[in-house]
Every structure is written in C-alpha cells, then in structure tokens.
Amino acid sequence: MNEEQLDFLRAVEEYKRVNERPFPTLTELLDIVLYLGYRKVAPVAEFRLCKGRQTPLRGGAATPKPDDADADPDPDADDS
C-alpha cells in the first residue's frame, strides 16, 4: 500500500468514526477525497484508467481487458 492509499484509508476511517457511519456513501467518499486535496484535472471524456489492477481479485488472478492490455496509455505523448 502506498502513502496516498494509506492517507485515504485513514481519512475514511476517521470520517466513519466521527460521523458514526459504518458505510459512507459514494457522495461522502467524494467529499473525503476533495478534503484530502484532490481535484479534477481532465474532462471526464478524456479520463481513462490505464493501469491494471495491482492486486489479484479474491479467489483468482486479475485479468486485463484484451482491448486495453497492449494499448499505449498516452498515445499523444512525444517519445523523443
């Protein structure tokens, strides 16, 4: 687990404790993310997940999508 993931986990746990909410809603999770300082940097239409799952799913291995497995994560990037 990296530092950002750990910070997010701590913030969610603190939110749950302070607000006595065992399961925050997606709206509440967005509030937590914004509270941590994250902001939208690209229009939704341009956003695309390019990293595969880093940990296997329970009971099986993670399977990359066939269409995205060999795709260049940033086709507009200059390779020079």
Secondary structure by P-SEA (a helix, b strand, c coil): ccaaaaaaaaaaaaaaaaaccccccaaaaaaaaaaacccccccccccccccccccccccccccccccccccccccccccc
